[in-house]
Amino acid sequence: MTSIKLHLPHLSMNTTKPVPIKPLIGCNPVEQLARQVRLDGLYALDGRDSIDHEMHGLYTGLWVKYAGTPLTDKDSSK
C-alpha cells in the first residue's frame, strides 16, 4: 500500500503569524446577524435540530422553503 504525504503549510497549526482578515466592503454586520438569527429559527422550525431529521446539520433550502413565514409577531409586521 502506498502512502501519500501532503504538504499543506497554510493548514499548519504551528504558525505564530496571525492571518489577516480583510473587511468586506458593503457588509452590514447587523443585517448579517439578523439573517443568521432568522435562519437559526427556520432551522428549528423545520425540525432540523433533531439528529433524526434527514437534513440535520444543513441550512440548505430553508430561506426559500419558508419565504414569507413569520417567526414572531415582530416579523409579521414587515
DSSP file (Angstrom, degrees, kcal/mol; ACC not computed):
  #  RESIDUE AA STRUCTURE BP1 BP2  ACC     N-H-->O    O-->H-N    N-H-->O    O-->H-N    TCO  KAPPA ALPHA  PHI   PSI    X-CA   Y-CA   Z-CA
    1    1 A M              0   0    0      0, 0.0     2,-0.4     0, 0.0     0, 0.0   0.000 360.0 360.0 360.0 132.5    0.0    0.0    0.0
    2    2 A T        -     0   0    0      2,-0.0     2,-0.4     0, 0.0     0, 0.0  -0.773 360.0-149.0 -95.8 133.8    1.4    3.4   -1.0
    3    3 A S        -     0   0    0     -2,-0.4     2,-0.5     2,-0.0     0, 0.0  -0.803   5.7-146.9-101.4 146.0    1.0    6.3    1.3
    4    4 A I        -     0   0    0     -2,-0.4     2,-0.5     2,-0.0    -2,-0.0  -0.940   6.5-155.7-113.0 128.3    0.7    9.9    0.1
    5    5 A K        -     0   0    0     -2,-0.5     2,-0.4     2,-0.0    -2,-0.0  -0.901   8.0-159.5-105.0 128.4    2.1   12.8    2.0
    6    6 A L        -     0   0    0     -2,-0.5     2,-0.7     2,-0.0    -2,-0.0  -0.876   8.4-150.4-106.4 137.6    0.6   16.2    1.5
    7    7 A H        +     0   0    0     -2,-0.4    -2,-0.0     1,-0.0     0, 0.0  -0.902  26.5 162.8-107.1 105.3    2.4   19.4    2.4
    8    8 A L    >   +     0   0    0     -2,-0.7     3,-1.6     1,-0.1     4,-0.3  -0.719   5.9 170.7-122.8  79.3   -0.2   22.0    3.3
    9    9 A P  G >  S+     0   0    0      0, 0.0     3,-1.3     0, 0.0    -1,-0.1   0.795  75.0  63.9 -63.8 -27.6    1.6   24.8    5.2
   10   10 A H  G 3  S+     0   0    0      1,-0.3     5,-0.0     3,-0.0    -2,-0.0   0.677 103.5  49.3 -70.8 -14.5   -1.4   27.0    5.2
   11   11 A L  G <  S+     0   0    0     -3,-1.6    -1,-0.3     3,-0.0     2,-0.1   0.375  83.4 123.1-100.6   2.6   -3.2   24.5    7.4
   12   12 A S    X   -     0   0    0     -3,-1.3     3,-0.5    -4,-0.3     0, 0.0  -0.407  52.3-154.9 -68.4 137.2   -0.4   24.1    9.9
   13   13 A M  T 3  S+     0   0    0      1,-0.2    -1,-0.1    -2,-0.1    -3,-0.0   0.419  82.6  81.3 -89.2   0.7   -1.3   24.9   13.5
   14   14 A N  T 3   +     0   0    0      2,-0.0     2,-0.3     0, 0.0    -1,-0.2   0.207  64.0 119.9 -92.1  16.1    2.3   25.8   14.3
   15   15 A T    <   -     0   0    0     -3,-0.5    -5,-0.0     1,-0.1     0, 0.0  -0.597  40.3-174.7 -84.3 141.4    2.0   29.3   12.9
   16   16 A T        +     0   0    0     -2,-0.3    -1,-0.1     2,-0.1    -3,-0.0   0.478  61.9  92.8-107.2  -8.2    2.7   32.3   15.1
   17   17 A K  S    S-     0   0    0      1,-0.0     2,-0.1     0, 0.0    -2,-0.1  -0.761  79.1-124.5 -90.0 125.6    1.7   34.8   12.5
   18   18 A P        -     0   0    0      0, 0.0    -2,-0.1     0, 0.0    -1,-0.0  -0.392  21.8-118.5 -68.9 145.4   -1.9   35.9   12.6
   19   19 A V        -     0   0    0     -2,-0.1     2,-0.1     1,-0.0     0, 0.0  -0.734  31.9-121.9 -83.3 123.4   -3.9   35.6    9.4
   20   20 A P        -     0   0    0      0, 0.0     2,-0.6     0, 0.0    -1,-0.0  -0.419  19.6-148.3 -69.0 139.9   -5.1   39.0    8.2
   21   21 A I        -     0   0    0     -2,-0.1    -2,-0.0     0, 0.0     0, 0.0  -0.943   8.1-146.2-110.2 121.0   -8.8   39.4    7.8
   22   22 A K        -     0   0    0     -2,-0.6     2,-0.1     1,-0.1     0, 0.0  -0.706  20.8-119.1 -87.0 132.9  -10.0   41.8    5.1
   23   23 A P        -     0   0    0      0, 0.0     2,-0.5     0, 0.0    -1,-0.1  -0.444  27.1-117.9 -68.6 143.7  -13.2   43.7    5.9
   24   24 A L    >   -     0   0    0     -2,-0.1     3,-1.4     3,-0.0     2,-0.3  -0.723  26.2-127.5 -84.4 124.7  -16.0   43.1    3.4
   25   25 A I  T 3  S+     0   0    0     -2,-0.5     3,-0.1     1,-0.3    -1,-0.0  -0.551  91.9  11.4 -73.6 130.3  -17.0   46.2    1.6
   26   26 A G  T 3  S+     0   0    0     -2,-0.3     2,-0.5     1,-0.3    -1,-0.3   0.528  91.8 138.8  82.0   6.2  -20.7   46.9    1.8
   27   27 A C    <   -     0   0    0     -3,-1.4    -1,-0.3     4,-0.0     3,-0.1  -0.740  40.0-157.5 -88.2 126.4  -21.2   44.3    4.5
   28   28 A N     >  -     0   0    0     -2,-0.5     4,-2.4     1,-0.2     5,-0.2  -0.898   1.2-161.4-103.9 107.8  -23.6   45.3    7.3
   29   29 A P  H  > S+     0   0    0      0, 0.0     4,-2.2     0, 0.0     5,-0.2   0.831  90.3  54.0 -60.8 -33.1  -22.8   43.2   10.4
   30   30 A V  H  > S+     0   0    0      2,-0.2     4,-2.1     1,-0.2     5,-0.1   0.920 110.4  46.5 -66.6 -42.7  -26.2   44.0   12.0
   31   31 A E  H  > S+     0   0    0      2,-0.2     4,-2.1     1,-0.2    -1,-0.2   0.904 112.0  50.8 -64.9 -41.6  -28.0   42.8    8.8
   32   32 A Q  H  X S+     0   0    0     -4,-2.4     4,-2.1     1,-0.2    -2,-0.2   0.890 109.7  50.2 -64.2 -39.2  -25.9   39.6    8.6
   33   33 A L  H  X S+     0   0    0     -4,-2.2     4,-2.6     2,-0.2    -1,-0.2   0.911 109.0  51.9 -64.8 -42.1  -26.6   38.8   12.3
   34   34 A A  H  X S+     0   0    0     -4,-2.1     4,-2.2     1,-0.2    -2,-0.2   0.894 109.6  50.2 -61.7 -40.0  -30.4   39.3   11.7
   35   35 A R  H  X S+     0   0    0     -4,-2.1     4,-2.5     2,-0.2    -1,-0.2   0.915 111.4  48.0 -63.3 -42.8  -30.2   36.9    8.7
   36   36 A Q  H  X S+     0   0    0     -4,-2.1     4,-2.4     2,-0.2    -2,-0.2   0.895 110.1  51.4 -66.8 -39.6  -28.4   34.3   10.8
   37   37 A V  H  X S+     0   0    0     -4,-2.6     4,-2.0     2,-0.2    -1,-0.2   0.921 111.4  48.3 -62.6 -43.1  -30.9   34.6   13.7
   38   38 A R  H  X S+     0   0    0     -4,-2.2     4,-2.5     1,-0.2    -2,-0.2   0.927 111.4  49.7 -63.2 -44.4  -33.7   34.1   11.2
   39   39 A L  H  X S+     0   0    0     -4,-2.5     4,-2.4     1,-0.2    -1,-0.2   0.888 108.7  52.7 -62.4 -38.1  -32.0   31.0    9.6
   40   40 A D  H  X S+     0   0    0     -4,-2.4     4,-1.8     2,-0.2    -1,-0.2   0.896 110.3  48.6 -63.2 -39.1  -31.4   29.6   13.1
   41   41 A G  H  X S+     0   0    0     -4,-2.0     4,-2.6     2,-0.2    -2,-0.2   0.904 111.8  48.2 -65.6 -42.2  -35.2   30.0   13.8
   42   42 A L  H  X S+     0   0    0     -4,-2.5     4,-2.2     2,-0.2     6,-0.2   0.863 107.5  57.0 -65.4 -36.1  -36.1   28.4   10.5
   43   43 A Y  H  <>S+     0   0    0     -4,-2.4     5,-2.0    -5,-0.2     6,-0.5   0.923 112.3  40.5 -59.3 -46.5  -33.7   25.5   11.2
   44   44 A A  H ><5S+     0   0    0     -4,-1.8     3,-1.2     1,-0.2    -2,-0.2   0.900 112.5  55.3 -70.5 -41.2  -35.5   24.8   14.5
   45   45 A L  H 3<5S+     0   0    0     -4,-2.6    -2,-0.2     1,-0.3    -1,-0.2   0.862 107.4  50.4 -59.3 -37.1  -39.0   25.3   12.9
   46   46 A D  T 3<5S-     0   0    0     -4,-2.2    -1,-0.3    -5,-0.1    -2,-0.2   0.558 115.4-117.7 -78.7  -9.0  -38.2   22.7   10.3
   47   47 A G  T X 5S+     0   0    0     -3,-1.2     3,-1.7    -4,-0.3     6,-0.3   0.609  73.2 134.2  83.7  12.2  -37.1   20.2   12.9
   48   48 A R  T 3 < +     0   0    0     -5,-2.0     9,-0.5     1,-0.3    -4,-0.2   0.601  57.5  74.9 -73.5  -8.7  -33.5   20.1   11.7
   49   49 A D  T 3  S+     0   0    0     -6,-0.5     2,-0.4    -5,-0.2    -1,-0.3   0.635  78.5  91.7 -75.4 -11.8  -32.2   20.4   15.2
   50   50 A S  S X  S-     0   0    0     -3,-1.7     3,-1.8     1,-0.1     6,-0.1  -0.709  78.4-140.1 -82.6 130.7  -33.3   16.8   15.7
   51   51 A I  T 3  S+     0   0    0     -2,-0.4    -1,-0.1     1,-0.3     5,-0.1   0.720 101.4  61.0 -63.7 -19.9  -30.5   14.4   14.9
   52   52 A D  T 3  S+     0   0    0      3,-0.1    -1,-0.3     2,-0.0     2,-0.1   0.599  78.2 109.0 -82.7 -11.5  -33.0   12.1   13.2
   53   53 A H  S X  S-     0   0    0     -3,-1.8     3,-1.8    -6,-0.3    -6,-0.1  -0.435  73.6-132.2 -68.2 137.8  -34.0   14.7   10.6
   54   54 A E  T 3  S+     0   0    0      1,-0.3    -1,-0.1    -2,-0.1    -6,-0.1   0.727 107.8  43.2 -64.4 -21.3  -32.8   13.9    7.1
   55   55 A M  T >  S+     0   0    0      3,-0.1     3,-2.2    -8,-0.0    -1,-0.3   0.102  80.7 149.4-110.1  20.6  -31.4   17.4    6.7
   56   56 A H  T <  S+     0   0    0     -3,-1.8    -7,-0.1     1,-0.3     3,-0.1  -0.311  70.6  20.1 -55.9 130.4  -29.9   17.7   10.2
   57   57 A G  T 3  S+     0   0    0     -9,-0.5     2,-0.4     1,-0.2    -1,-0.3   0.407 105.9 102.5  90.3  -2.3  -26.8   19.9   10.1
   58   58 A L    <   -     0   0    0     -3,-2.2    -1,-0.2   -10,-0.1    -3,-0.1  -0.936  46.3-173.5-119.3 138.3  -27.8   21.6    6.8
   59   59 A Y    >   +     0   0    0     -2,-0.4     3,-1.7    -3,-0.1     4,-0.4   0.353  44.3 136.9-101.3   1.5  -29.3   25.1    6.3
   60   60 A T  T 3  S+     0   0    0      1,-0.3    -2,-0.1     2,-0.1    -5,-0.0  -0.255  73.7   1.0 -57.4 126.3  -29.8   24.4    2.5
   61   61 A G  T 3> S+     0   0    0      1,-0.1     4,-2.6     4,-0.0    -1,-0.3   0.355  92.5 116.0  82.7  -5.0  -33.2   25.5    1.2
   62   62 A L  H <> S+     0   0    0     -3,-1.7     4,-2.2     1,-0.2    -2,-0.1   0.915  73.9  52.2 -63.6 -43.4  -34.6   27.0    4.4
   63   63 A W  H  4 S+     0   0    0     -4,-0.4    -1,-0.2     1,-0.2    -3,-0.1   0.911 116.4  39.9 -61.4 -43.5  -34.8   30.5    3.1
   64   64 A V  H >4 S+     0   0    0      1,-0.2     3,-1.2     2,-0.2    -1,-0.2   0.910 113.6  53.8 -72.6 -43.1  -36.8   29.5    0.0
   65   65 A K  H 3< S+     0   0    0     -4,-2.6    -2,-0.2     1,-0.3    -1,-0.2   0.859 119.4  33.0 -61.1 -37.3  -38.9   26.9    1.8
   66   66 A Y  T >< S+     0   0    0     -4,-2.2     3,-2.3    -5,-0.2    -1,-0.3   0.040  80.1 151.7-111.3  25.5  -40.1   29.4    4.5
   67   67 A A  T <  S+     0   0    0     -3,-1.2    -3,-0.1     1,-0.3    -4,-0.0  -0.375  76.4  11.5 -58.5 127.9  -40.2   32.6    2.4
   68   68 A G  T 3  S+     0   0    0      1,-0.2    -1,-0.3    -2,-0.1    -4,-0.1   0.423  93.4 131.6  83.9  -1.3  -42.8   34.9    3.9
   69   69 A T    <   -     0   0    0     -3,-2.3    -1,-0.2     2,-0.0     2,-0.2  -0.754  52.3-138.7 -87.1 117.2  -43.2   32.8    7.0
   70   70 A P        -     0   0    0      0, 0.0     3,-0.1     0, 0.0    -3,-0.0  -0.528  14.6-167.7 -75.0 140.3  -43.1   35.0   10.1
   71   71 A L  S    S+     0   0    0     -2,-0.2     2,-0.3     1,-0.1    -2,-0.0   0.758  74.2   9.4 -92.8 -30.1  -41.2   33.6   13.1
   72   72 A T  S  > S-     0   0    0      1,-0.1     4,-1.3     0, 0.0    -1,-0.1  -0.841  84.3 -97.5-138.5 173.7  -42.5   36.1   15.6
   73   73 A D  H  > S+     0   0    0     -2,-0.3     4,-0.7     1,-0.2    -1,-0.1   0.847 123.1  59.1 -61.6 -34.1  -45.1   38.9   15.8
   74   74 A K  H >4 S+     0   0    0      1,-0.2     3,-0.7     2,-0.2    -1,-0.2   0.895 104.1  49.8 -63.0 -40.7  -42.3   41.4   15.0
   75   75 A D  H >4 S+     0   0    0      1,-0.2     3,-1.3     2,-0.2    -1,-0.2   0.830 103.9  59.4 -66.7 -32.5  -41.6   39.6   11.7
   76   76 A S  H 3< S+     0   0    0     -4,-1.3    -1,-0.2     1,-0.3    -2,-0.2   0.665  93.4  66.1 -74.6 -15.4  -45.3   39.6   10.6
   77   77 A S  T <<        0   0    0     -4,-0.7    -1,-0.3    -3,-0.7    -2,-0.2   0.551 360.0 360.0 -81.9  -5.9  -45.4   43.4   10.8
   78   78 A K    <         0   0    0     -3,-1.3    -1,-0.2    -4,-0.2    -2,-0.1   0.472 360.0 360.0 -79.5 360.0  -43.0   43.8    7.9
